[in-house]
Amino acid sequence: MIIGIDCSKDTLDVAQAIEKKAGYIGKFTNDKAGFEKIYEQVKQSSLVVMEASGPYYMPVAYYLHEKGLSVSVVNPLVIKRYCQMKLTRTKTDKKDAVMIAMYGE
């Protein structure tokens, strides 16, 4: 299972991709309480992927890495180009999380 996280100042949108199928997990707060809830949902995953979006991704990336998960931080332009390649035009946090998970897979 690959996890995609779309990071913003206040929230983290989380999605998963399994065997070419992706689904939305939920929206969590971008703080330690939110990180703990995310970890409980994704602790069995093989990889967590997120964009390098300002400073907002760093705390959750460090937290999940310290918990033993493999974390990959990707240039946002790479994700943008992947979305263009897939011909997606919708730009929401939920959809971005799903696309990040699919990119990770």
Biopython code that builds the backbone (N, CA, C, O; Angstrom):
import numpy as np
from Bio.PDB.StructureBuilder import StructureBuilder

atoms = [
    (1, "MET", "N", (0.844, -1.176, 0.000)),
    (1, "MET", "CA", (0.000, 0.000, 0.000)),
    (1, "MET", "C", (0.889, 1.239, 0.000)),
    (1, "MET", "O", (1.820, 1.349, 0.798)),
    (2, "ILE", "N", (0.591, 2.165, -0.902)),
    (2, "ILE", "CA", (1.302, 3.429, -1.005)),
    (2, "ILE", "C", (0.375, 4.531, -0.509)),
    (2, "ILE", "O", (-0.802, 4.567, -0.866)),
    (3, "ILE", "N", (0.905, 5.421, 0.305)),
    (3, "ILE", "CA", (0.138, 6.523, 0.869)),
    (3, "ILE", "C", (0.580, 7.827, 0.223)),
    (3, "ILE", "O", (1.775, 8.073, 0.062)),
    (4, "GLY", "N", (-0.385, 8.659, -0.144)),
    (4, "GLY", "CA", (-0.118, 9.995, -0.653)),
    (4, "GLY", "C", (-0.684, 11.014, 0.311)),
    (4, "GLY", "O", (-1.820, 10.882, 0.766)),
    (5, "ILE", "N", (0.110, 12.040, 0.627)),
    (5, "ILE", "CA", (-0.344, 13.084, 1.547)),
    (5, "ILE", "C", (-0.206, 14.434, 0.859)),
    (5, "ILE", "O", (0.874, 14.797, 0.392)),
    (6, "ASP", "N", (-1.310, 15.174, 0.801)),
    (6, "ASP", "CA", (-1.298, 16.554, 0.324)),
    (6, "ASP", "C", (-1.253, 17.448, 1.552)),
    (6, "ASP", "O", (-2.173, 17.435, 2.370)),
    (7, "CYS", "N", (-0.188, 18.222, 1.681)),
    (7, "CYS", "CA", (0.053, 19.014, 2.888)),
    (7, "CYS", "C", (-0.331, 20.475, 2.675)),
    (7, "CYS", "O", (-0.047, 21.063, 1.631)),
    (8, "SER", "N", (-0.978, 21.045, 3.680)),
    (8, "SER", "CA", (-1.230, 22.475, 3.715)),
    (8, "SER", "C", (-0.958, 22.963, 5.141)),
    (8, "SER", "O", (-0.616, 22.172, 6.019)),
    (9, "LYS", "N", (-1.110, 24.247, 5.356)),
    (9, "LYS", "CA", (-0.772, 24.819, 6.658)),
    (9, "LYS", "C", (-1.536, 24.162, 7.806)),
    (9, "LYS", "O", (-0.955, 23.835, 8.841)),
    (10, "ASP", "N", (-2.838, 23.974, 7.616)),
    (10, "ASP", "CA", (-3.676, 23.484, 8.716)),
    (10, "ASP", "C", (-4.090, 22.025, 8.609)),
    (10, "ASP", "O", (-4.400, 21.400, 9.623)),
    (11, "THR", "N", (-4.102, 21.464, 7.389)),
    (11, "THR", "CA", (-4.625, 20.108, 7.220)),
    (11, "THR", "C", (-3.731, 19.250, 6.341)),
    (11, "THR", "O", (-2.910, 19.747, 5.570)),
    (12, "LEU", "N", (-3.918, 17.946, 6.485)),
    (12, "LEU", "CA", (-3.236, 16.946, 5.677)),
    (12, "LEU", "C", (-4.302, 16.026, 5.092)),
    (12, "LEU", "O", (-5.037, 15.373, 5.833)),
    (13, "ASP", "N", (-4.386, 15.973, 3.758)),
    (13, "ASP", "CA", (-5.305, 15.057, 3.094)),
    (13, "ASP", "C", (-4.535, 13.797, 2.741)),
    (13, "ASP", "O", (-3.457, 13.866, 2.150)),
    (14, "VAL", "N", (-5.089, 12.642, 3.103)),
    (14, "VAL", "CA", (-4.381, 11.375, 2.968)),
    (14, "VAL", "C", (-5.179, 10.432, 2.074)),
    (14, "VAL", "O", (-6.395, 10.301, 2.214)),
    (15, "ALA", "N", (-4.466, 9.770, 1.144)),
    (15, "ALA", "CA", (-5.076, 8.786, 0.250)),
    (15, "ALA", "C", (-4.155, 7.580, 0.166)),
    (15, "ALA", "O", (-2.987, 7.651, 0.547)),
    (16, "GLN", "N", (-4.695, 6.466, -0.338)),
    (16, "GLN", "CA", (-3.897, 5.256, -0.501)),
    (16, "GLN", "C", (-4.064, 4.712, -1.910)),
    (16, "GLN", "O", (-5.102, 4.899, -2.545)),
    (17, "ALA", "N", (-3.038, 4.043, -2.384)),
    (17, "ALA", "CA", (-3.102, 3.366, -3.683)),
    (17, "ALA", "C", (-2.673, 1.919, -3.473)),
    (17, "ALA", "O", (-1.628, 1.634, -2.888)),
    (18, "ILE", "N", (-3.516, 1.016, -3.971)),
    (18, "ILE", "CA", (-3.229, -0.415, -3.893)),
    (18, "ILE", "C", (-3.550, -1.016, -5.247)),
    (18, "ILE", "O", (-4.691, -0.950, -5.704)),
    (19, "GLU", "N", (-2.558, -1.599, -5.887)),
    (19, "GLU", "CA", (-2.736, -2.294, -7.161)),
    (19, "GLU", "C", (-3.534, -1.472, -8.166)),
    (19, "GLU", "O", (-4.578, -1.906, -8.653)),
    (20, "LYS", "N", (-3.034, -0.293, -8.466)),
    (20, "LYS", "CA", (-3.607, 0.606, -9.482)),
    (20, "LYS", "C", (-4.958, 1.197, -9.114)),
    (20, "LYS", "O", (-5.599, 1.827, -9.956)),
    (21, "LYS", "N", (-5.407, 1.013, -7.879)),
    (21, "LYS", "CA", (-6.648, 1.619, -7.413)),
    (21, "LYS", "C", (-6.323, 2.527, -6.242)),
    (21, "LYS", "O", (-5.576, 2.153, -5.338)),
    (22, "ALA", "N", (-6.890, 3.723, -6.267)),
    (22, "ALA", "CA", (-6.612, 4.687, -5.205)),
    (22, "ALA", "C", (-7.899, 5.098, -4.524)),
    (22, "ALA", "O", (-8.960, 5.140, -5.147)),
    (23, "GLY", "N", (-7.802, 5.399, -3.248)),
    (23, "GLY", "CA", (-8.957, 5.837, -2.480)),
    (23, "GLY", "C", (-8.555, 6.841, -1.422)),
    (23, "GLY", "O", (-7.427, 6.831, -0.929)),
    (24, "TYR", "N", (-9.473, 7.688, -1.087)),
    (24, "TYR", "CA", (-9.242, 8.744, -0.106)),
    (24, "TYR", "C", (-9.440, 8.187, 1.301)),
    (24, "TYR", "O", (-10.427, 7.503, 1.569)),
    (25, "ILE", "N", (-8.502, 8.480, 2.195)),
    (25, "ILE", "CA", (-8.604, 8.030, 3.590)),
    (25, "ILE", "C", (-9.273, 9.084, 4.449)),
    (25, "ILE", "O", (-10.196, 8.781, 5.204)),
    (26, "GLY", "N", (-8.804, 10.341, 4.335)),
    (26, "GLY", "CA", (-9.421, 11.392, 5.139)),
    (26, "GLY", "C", (-8.563, 12.619, 5.291)),
    (26, "GLY", "O", (-7.452, 12.695, 4.768)),
    (27, "LYS", "N", (-9.100, 13.588, 6.023)),
    (27, "LYS", "CA", (-8.434, 14.860, 6.294)),
    (27, "LYS", "C", (-8.065, 14.882, 7.777)),
    (27, "LYS", "O", (-8.878, 14.557, 8.641)),
    (28, "PHE", "N", (-6.824, 15.271, 8.047)),
    (28, "PHE", "CA", (-6.306, 15.292, 9.408)),
    (28, "PHE", "C", (-5.670, 16.653, 9.681)),
    (28, "PHE", "O", (-5.265, 17.358, 8.756)),
    (29, "THR", "N", (-5.588, 17.006, 10.946)),
    (29, "THR", "CA", (-4.956, 18.272, 11.298)),
    (29, "THR", "C", (-3.443, 18.154, 11.139)),
    (29, "THR", "O", (-2.868, 17.082, 11.332)),
    (30, "ASN", "N", (-2.815, 19.257, 10.789)),
    (30, "ASN", "CA", (-1.359, 19.283, 10.601)),
    (30, "ASN", "C", (-0.699, 19.624, 11.941)),
    (30, "ASN", "O", (-0.097, 20.685, 12.106)),
    (31, "ASP", "N", (-0.832, 18.697, 12.887)),
    (31, "ASP", "CA", (-0.203, 18.814, 14.198)),
    (31, "ASP", "C", (0.038, 17.403, 14.734)),
    (31, "ASP", "O", (-0.324, 16.420, 14.088)),
    (32, "LYS", "N", (0.642, 17.307, 15.899)),
    (32, "LYS", "CA", (1.010, 15.992, 16.421)),
    (32, "LYS", "C", (-0.192, 15.063, 16.593)),
    (32, "LYS", "O", (-0.084, 13.863, 16.340)),
    (33, "ALA", "N", (-1.321, 15.597, 17.014)),
    (33, "ALA", "CA", (-2.524, 14.768, 17.168)),
    (33, "ALA", "C", (-2.940, 14.195, 15.812)),
    (33, "ALA", "O", (-3.317, 13.026, 15.718)),
    (34, "GLY", "N", (-2.873, 15.011, 14.771)),
    (34, "GLY", "CA", (-3.195, 14.542, 13.429)),
    (34, "GLY", "C", (-2.199, 13.517, 12.939)),
    (34, "GLY", "O", (-2.576, 12.537, 12.296)),
    (35, "PHE", "N", (-0.904, 13.736, 13.243)),
    (35, "PHE", "CA", (0.141, 12.796, 12.822)),
    (35, "PHE", "C", (-0.099, 11.424, 13.439)),
    (35, "PHE", "O", (0.071, 10.401, 12.776)),
    (36, "GLU", "N", (-0.494, 11.405, 14.713)),
    (36, "GLU", "CA", (-0.751, 10.134, 15.393)),
    (36, "GLU", "C", (-1.923, 9.391, 14.750)),
    (36, "GLU", "O", (-1.877, 8.172, 14.586)),
    (37, "LYS", "N", (-2.971, 10.132, 14.390)),
    (37, "LYS", "CA", (-4.121, 9.511, 13.731)),
    (37, "LYS", "C", (-3.736, 8.970, 12.352)),
    (37, "LYS", "O", (-4.164, 7.886, 11.956)),
    (38, "ILE", "N", (-2.925, 9.738, 11.634)),
    (38, "ILE", "CA", (-2.457, 9.274, 10.320)),
    (38, "ILE", "C", (-1.648, 7.999, 10.482)),
    (38, "ILE", "O", (-1.855, 7.032, 9.748)),
    (39, "TYR", "N", (-0.733, 7.991, 11.432)),
    (39, "TYR", "CA", (0.109, 6.807, 11.644)),
    (39, "TYR", "C", (-0.726, 5.566, 11.918)),
    (39, "TYR", "O", (-0.432, 4.490, 11.397)),
    (40, "GLU", "N", (-1.755, 5.708, 12.726)),
    (40, "GLU", "CA", (-2.625, 4.560, 13.017)),
    (40, "GLU", "C", (-3.289, 4.024, 11.742)),
    (40, "GLU", "O", (-3.522, 2.821, 11.625)),
    (41, "GLN", "N", (-3.591, 4.905, 10.799)),
    (41, "GLN", "CA", (-4.230, 4.501, 9.544)),
    (41, "GLN", "C", (-3.246, 3.878, 8.556)),
    (41, "GLN", "O", (-3.624, 3.008, 7.771)),
    (42, "VAL", "N", (-1.975, 4.321, 8.588)),
    (42, "VAL", "CA", (-1.041, 3.966, 7.509)),
    (42, "VAL", "C", (0.164, 3.155, 7.955)),
    (42, "VAL", "O", (1.087, 2.955, 7.165)),
    (43, "LYS", "N", (0.185, 2.680, 9.197)),
    (43, "LYS", "CA", (1.389, 2.026, 9.709)),
    (43, "LYS", "C", (1.776, 0.756, 8.959)),
    (43, "LYS", "O", (2.916, 0.308, 9.078)),
    (44, "GLN", "N", (0.871, 0.166, 8.197)),
    (44, "GLN", "CA", (1.186, -1.033, 7.421)),
    (44, "GLN", "C", (1.632, -0.715, 5.991)),
    (44, "GLN", "O", (1.865, -1.627, 5.198)),
    (45, "SER", "N", (1.750, 0.568, 5.661)),
    (45, "SER", "CA", (2.096, 0.946, 4.282)),
    (45, "SER", "C", (3.572, 0.723, 3.997)),
    (45, "SER", "O", (4.401, 0.686, 4.907)),
    (46, "SER", "N", (3.883, 0.577, 2.716)),
    (46, "SER", "CA", (5.272, 0.367, 2.319)),
    (46, "SER", "C", (5.976, 1.682, 1.996)),
    (46, "SER", "O", (7.205, 1.751, 2.035)),
    (47, "LEU", "N", (5.201, 2.737, 1.674)),
    (47, "LEU", "CA", (5.803, 4.021, 1.303)),
    (47, "LEU", "C", (4.793, 5.134, 1.510)),
    (47, "LEU", "O", (3.607, 4.977, 1.220)),
    (48, "VAL", "N", (5.281, 6.267, 2.020)),
    (48, "VAL", "CA", (4.471, 7.471, 2.150)),
    (48, "VAL", "C", (5.105, 8.526, 1.255)),
    (48, "VAL", "O", (6.297, 8.811, 1.367)),
    (49, "VAL", "N", (4.296, 9.107, 0.359)),
    (49, "VAL", "CA", (4.782, 10.109, -0.591)),
    (49, "VAL", "C", (4.061, 11.420, -0.334)),
    (49, "VAL", "O", (2.852, 11.438, -0.104)),
    (50, "MET", "N", (4.812, 12.523, -0.372)),
    (50, "MET", "CA", (4.224, 13.858, -0.224)),
    (50, "MET", "C", (5.028, 14.865, -1.024)),
    (50, "MET", "O", (6.188, 14.625, -1.359)),
    (51, "GLU", "N", (4.401, 15.998, -1.329)),
    (51, "GLU", "CA", (5.087, 17.067, -2.033)),
    (51, "GLU", "C", (5.873, 17.913, -1.043)),
    (51, "GLU", "O", (5.515, 18.018, 0.130)),
    (52, "ALA", "N", (6.952, 18.514, -1.535)),
    (52, "ALA", "CA", (7.713, 19.473, -0.738)),
    (52, "ALA", "C", (7.002, 20.810, -0.839)),
    (52, "ALA", "O", (7.387, 21.662, -1.639)),
    (53, "SER", "N", (5.967, 20.997, -0.032)),
    (53, "SER", "CA", (5.136, 22.199, -0.117)),
    (53, "SER", "C", (5.482, 23.158, 1.017)),
    (53, "SER", "O", (4.941, 23.059, 2.118)),
    (54, "GLY", "N", (6.385, 24.082, 0.732)),
    (54, "GLY", "CA", (6.806, 25.027, 1.761)),
    (54, "GLY", "C", (7.326, 24.277, 2.974)),
    (54, "GLY", "O", (7.926, 23.212, 2.831)),
    (55, "PRO", "N", (7.107, 24.813, 4.160)),
    (55, "PRO", "CA", (7.559, 24.124, 5.379)),
    (55, "PRO", "C", (6.511, 23.167, 5.943)),
    (55, "PRO", "O", (6.757, 22.539, 6.973)),
    (56, "TYR", "N", (5.352, 23.038, 5.301)),
    (56, "TYR", "CA", (4.224, 22.331, 5.885)),
    (56, "TYR", "C", (4.390, 20.814, 5.933)),
    (56, "TYR", "O", (3.767, 20.159, 6.769)),
    (57, "TYR", "N", (5.202, 20.251, 5.071)),
    (57, "TYR", "CA", (5.347, 18.801, 5.012)),
    (57, "TYR", "C", (6.359, 18.275, 6.024)),
    (57, "TYR", "O", (6.301, 17.106, 6.405)),
    (58, "MET", "N", (7.275, 19.116, 6.458)),
    (58, "MET", "CA", (8.418, 18.643, 7.253)),
    (58, "MET", "C", (8.041, 17.963, 8.571)),
    (58, "MET", "O", (8.553, 16.877, 8.840)),
    (59, "PRO", "N", (7.170, 18.544, 9.406)),
    (59, "PRO", "CA", (6.864, 17.866, 10.676)),
    (59, "PRO", "C", (6.259, 16.477, 10.494)),
    (59, "PRO", "O", (6.651, 15.543, 11.194)),
    (60, "VAL", "N", (5.314, 16.324, 9.570)),
    (60, "VAL", "CA", (4.706, 15.004, 9.365)),
    (60, "VAL", "C", (5.708, 14.039, 8.736)),
    (60, "VAL", "O", (5.700, 12.851, 9.059)),
    (61, "ALA", "N", (6.562, 14.525, 7.851)),
    (61, "ALA", "CA", (7.581, 13.662, 7.235)),
    (61, "ALA", "C", (8.542, 13.136, 8.303)),
    (61, "ALA", "O", (8.851, 11.945, 8.324)),
    (62, "TYR", "N", (9.011, 14.009, 9.179)),
    (62, "TYR", "CA", (9.905, 13.578, 10.251)),
    (62, "TYR", "C", (9.204, 12.607, 11.204)),
    (62, "TYR", "O", (9.782, 11.597, 11.605)),
    (63, "TYR", "N", (7.966, 12.918, 11.560)),
    (63, "TYR", "CA", (7.219, 12.065, 12.487)),
    (63, "TYR", "C", (7.069, 10.646, 11.935)),
    (63, "TYR", "O", (7.359, 9.669, 12.624)),
    (64, "LEU", "N", (6.612, 10.545, 10.685)),
    (64, "LEU", "CA", (6.397, 9.217, 10.095)),
    (64, "LEU", "C", (7.715, 8.476, 9.892)),
    (64, "LEU", "O", (7.777, 7.258, 10.058)),
    (65, "HIS", "N", (8.771, 9.210, 9.532)),
    (65, "HIS", "CA", (10.088, 8.579, 9.370)),
    (65, "HIS", "C", (10.594, 8.041, 10.712)),
    (65, "HIS", "O", (11.123, 6.932, 10.782)),
    (66, "GLU", "N", (10.429, 8.825, 11.759)),
    (66, "GLU", "CA", (10.857, 8.376, 13.090)),
    (66, "GLU", "C", (10.068, 7.157, 13.564)),
    (66, "GLU", "O", (10.566, 6.381, 14.379)),
    (67, "LYS", "N", (8.850, 6.980, 13.068)),
    (67, "LYS", "CA", (8.039, 5.813, 13.395)),
    (67, "LYS", "C", (8.424, 4.592, 12.557)),
    (67, "LYS", "O", (7.861, 3.512, 12.736)),
    (68, "GLY", "N", (9.390, 4.764, 11.636)),
    (68, "GLY", "CA", (9.876, 3.625, 10.866)),
    (68, "GLY", "C", (9.302, 3.474, 9.475)),
    (68, "GLY", "O", (9.598, 2.488, 8.800)),
    (69, "LEU", "N", (8.487, 4.418, 9.020)),
    (69, "LEU", "CA", (7.929, 4.335, 7.672)),
    (69, "LEU", "C", (8.903, 4.928, 6.649)),
    (69, "LEU", "O", (9.670, 5.837, 6.966)),
    (70, "SER", "N", (8.863, 4.412, 5.440)),
    (70, "SER", "CA", (9.641, 4.984, 4.343)),
    (70, "SER", "C", (8.893, 6.202, 3.833)),
    (70, "SER", "O", (7.720, 6.107, 3.470)),
    (71, "VAL", "N", (9.560, 7.342, 3.805)),
    (71, "VAL", "CA", (8.942, 8.597, 3.393)),
    (71, "VAL", "C", (9.702, 9.162, 2.202)),
    (71, "VAL", "O", (10.930, 9.246, 2.215)),
    (72, "SER", "N", (8.952, 9.548, 1.168)),
    (72, "SER", "CA", (9.541, 10.159, -0.014)),
    (72, "SER", "C", (8.924, 11.540, -0.211)),
    (72, "SER", "O", (7.704, 11.673, -0.310)),
    (73, "VAL", "N", (9.767, 12.560, -0.267)),
    (73, "VAL", "CA", (9.304, 13.925, -0.499)),
    (73, "VAL", "C", (9.674, 14.292, -1.929)),
    (73, "VAL", "O", (10.843, 14.245, -2.312)),
    (74, "VAL", "N", (8.660, 14.660, -2.717)),
    (74, "VAL", "CA", (8.821, 14.851, -4.153)),
    (74, "VAL", "C", (8.625, 16.327, -4.512)),
    (74, "VAL", "O", (7.828, 17.030, -3.890)),
    (75, "ASN", "N", (9.355, 16.773, -5.511)),
    (75, "ASN", "CA", (9.204, 18.124, -6.043)),
    (75, "ASN", "C", (7.771, 18.298, -6.552)),
    (75, "ASN", "O", (7.293, 17.448, -7.304)),
    (76, "PRO", "N", (7.073, 19.368, -6.169)),
    (76, "PRO", "CA", (5.690, 19.564, -6.620)),
    (76, "PRO", "C", (5.540, 19.612, -8.145)),
    (76, "PRO", "O", (4.495, 19.233, -8.672)),
    (77, "LEU", "N", (6.553, 20.066, -8.841)),
    (77, "LEU", "CA", (6.480, 20.112, -10.300)),
    (77, "LEU", "C", (6.379, 18.708, -10.893)),
    (77, "LEU", "O", (5.725, 18.515, -11.918)),
    (78, "VAL", "N", (7.013, 17.741, -10.266)),
    (78, "VAL", "CA", (6.938, 16.357, -10.732)),
    (78, "VAL", "C", (5.497, 15.854, -10.624)),
    (78, "VAL", "O", (4.989, 15.212, -11.544)),
    (79, "ILE", "N", (4.848, 16.146, -9.506)),
    (79, "ILE", "CA", (3.456, 15.730, -9.320)),
    (79, "ILE", "C", (2.557, 16.460, -10.314)),
    (79, "ILE", "O", (1.647, 15.857, -10.883)),
    (80, "LYS", "N", (2.803, 17.743, -10.526)),
    (80, "LYS", "CA", (2.005, 18.508, -11.485)),
    (80, "LYS", "C", (2.094, 17.895, -12.878)),
    (80, "LYS", "O", (1.080, 17.738, -13.559)),
    (81, "ARG", "N", (3.305, 17.549, -13.299)),
    (81, "ARG", "CA", (3.491, 16.944, -14.622)),
    (81, "ARG", "C", (2.855, 15.558, -14.697)),
    (81, "ARG", "O", (2.320, 15.180, -15.739)),
    (82, "TYR", "N", (2.909, 14.803, -13.611)),
    (82, "TYR", "CA", (2.254, 13.497, -13.581)),
    (82, "TYR", "C", (0.746, 13.667, -13.771)),
    (82, "TYR", "O", (0.129, 12.923, -14.534)),
    (83, "CYS", "N", (0.156, 14.636, -13.084)),
    (83, "CYS", "CA", (-1.276, 14.900, -13.218)),
    (83, "CYS", "C", (-1.620, 15.313, -14.650)),
    (83, "CYS", "O", (-2.647, 14.899, -15.187)),
    (84, "GLN", "N", (-0.761, 16.131, -15.267)),
    (84, "GLN", "CA", (-0.988, 16.528, -16.653)),
    (84, "GLN", "C", (-0.922, 15.323, -17.579)),
    (84, "GLN", "O", (-1.716, 15.203, -18.512)),
    (85, "MET", "N", (0.021, 14.439, -17.319)),
    (85, "MET", "CA", (0.149, 13.235, -18.128)),
    (85, "MET", "C", (-1.102, 12.364, -18.020)),
    (85, "MET", "O", (-1.510, 11.729, -18.992)),
    (86, "LYS", "N", (-1.707, 12.341, -16.827)),
    (86, "LYS", "CA", (-2.925, 11.560, -16.604)),
    (86, "LYS", "C", (-4.180, 12.313, -17.043)),
    (86, "LYS", "O", (-5.295, 11.808, -16.907)),
    (87, "LEU", "N", (-3.992, 13.521, -17.570)),
    (87, "LEU", "CA", (-5.079, 14.368, -18.080)),
    (87, "LEU", "C", (-6.112, 14.723, -17.010)),
    (87, "LEU", "O", (-7.311, 14.781, -17.286)),
    (88, "THR", "N", (-5.637, 14.959, -15.796)),
    (88, "THR", "CA", (-6.542, 15.395, -14.731)),
    (88, "THR", "C", (-6.508, 16.908, -14.642)),
    (88, "THR", "O", (-5.442, 17.516, -14.743)),
    (89, "ARG", "N", (-7.651, 17.511, -14.457)),
    (89, "ARG", "CA", (-7.747, 18.958, -14.367)),
    (89, "ARG", "C", (-8.290, 19.404, -13.029)),
    (89, "ARG", "O", (-8.128, 20.566, -12.654)),
    (90, "THR", "N", (-8.920, 18.522, -12.313)),
    (90, "THR", "CA", (-9.498, 18.876, -11.023)),
    (90, "THR", "C", (-8.375, 19.180, -10.040)),
    (90, "THR", "O", (-7.413, 18.418, -9.946)),
    (91, "LYS", "N", (-8.487, 20.279, -9.311)),
    (91, "LYS", "CA", (-7.438, 20.673, -8.371)),
    (91, "LYS", "C", (-8.061, 20.872, -6.994)),
    (91, "LYS", "O", (-8.415, 21.989, -6.616)),
    (92, "THR", "N", (-8.191, 19.775, -6.249)),
    (92, "THR", "CA", (-8.653, 19.841, -4.863)),
    (92, "THR", "C", (-7.638, 19.091, -4.012)),
    (92, "THR", "O", (-6.873, 18.272, -4.521)),
    (93, "ASP", "N", (-7.636, 19.370, -2.728)),
    (93, "ASP", "CA", (-6.702, 18.686, -1.832)),
    (93, "ASP", "C", (-6.944, 17.183, -1.832)),
    (93, "ASP", "O", (-6.000, 16.393, -1.821)),
    (94, "LYS", "N", (-8.208, 16.796, -1.844)),
    (94, "LYS", "CA", (-8.564, 15.378, -1.849)),
    (94, "LYS", "C", (-8.038, 14.696, -3.108)),
    (94, "LYS", "O", (-7.423, 13.633, -3.026)),
    (95, "LYS", "N", (-8.272, 15.290, -4.256)),
    (95, "LYS", "CA", (-7.818, 14.723, -5.537)),
    (95, "LYS", "C", (-6.289, 14.726, -5.616)),
    (95, "LYS", "O", (-5.691, 13.781, -6.131)),
    (96, "ASP", "N", (-5.656, 15.790, -5.103)),
    (96, "ASP", "CA", (-4.191, 15.842, -5.095)),
    (96, "ASP", "C", (-3.598, 14.696, -4.280)),
    (96, "ASP", "O", (-2.610, 14.092, -4.696)),
    (97, "ALA", "N", (-4.186, 14.391, -3.128)),
    (97, "ALA", "CA", (-3.699, 13.285, -2.297)),
    (97, "ALA", "C", (-3.798, 11.968, -3.049)),
    (97, "ALA", "O", (-2.883, 11.146, -2.985)),
    (98, "VAL", "N", (-4.903, 11.759, -3.762)),
    (98, "VAL", "CA", (-5.082, 10.537, -4.541)),
    (98, "VAL", "C", (-4.035, 10.466, -5.655)),
    (98, "VAL", "O", (-3.454, 9.406, -5.890)),
    (99, "MET", "N", (-3.792, 11.575, -6.335)),
    (99, "MET", "CA", (-2.820, 11.582, -7.425)),
    (99, "MET", "C", (-1.393, 11.359, -6.902)),
    (99, "MET", "O", (-0.590, 10.701, -7.563)),
    (100, "ILE", "N", (-1.079, 11.895, -5.737)),
    (100, "ILE", "CA", (0.245, 11.676, -5.134)),
    (100, "ILE", "C", (0.420, 10.193, -4.807)),
    (100, "ILE", "O", (1.489, 9.627, -5.034)),
    (101, "ALA", "N", (-0.629, 9.566, -4.275)),
    (101, "ALA", "CA", (-0.563, 8.128, -3.971)),
    (101, "ALA", "C", (-0.365, 7.329, -5.257)),
    (101, "ALA", "O", (0.436, 6.394, -5.289)),
    (102, "MET", "N", (-1.083, 7.688, -6.305)),
    (102, "MET", "CA", (-0.936, 6.986, -7.577)),
    (102, "MET", "C", (0.455, 7.186, -8.164)),
    (102, "MET", "O", (1.026, 6.259, -8.738)),
    (103, "TYR", "N", (0.997, 8.382, -8.024)),
    (103, "TYR", "CA", (2.369, 8.639, -8.477)),
    (103, "TYR", "C", (3.342, 7.743, -7.703)),
    (103, "TYR", "O", (4.254, 7.162, -8.290)),
    (104, "GLY", "N", (3.149, 7.634, -6.412)),
    (104, "GLY", "CA", (4.023, 6.803, -5.585)),
    (104, "GLY", "C", (3.988, 5.337, -5.973)),
    (104, "GLY", "O", (4.987, 4.625, -5.872)),
    (105, "GLU", "N", (2.829, 4.905, -6.415)),
    (105, "GLU", "CA", (2.713, 3.504, -6.826)),
    (105, "GLU", "C", (3.446, 3.293, -8.135)),
    (105, "GLU", "O", (3.471, 2.178, -8.656)),
]
sb = StructureBuilder()
sb.init_structure("model")
sb.init_model(0)
sb.init_chain("A")
sb.init_seg("    ")
for serial, (resi, resn, name, xyz) in enumerate(atoms, 1):
    if name == "N":
        sb.init_residue(resn, " ", resi, " ")
    sb.init_atom(name, np.array(xyz, "f"), 0.0, 1.0, " ", f" {name:<3s}", serial, name[0])
structure = sb.get_structure()
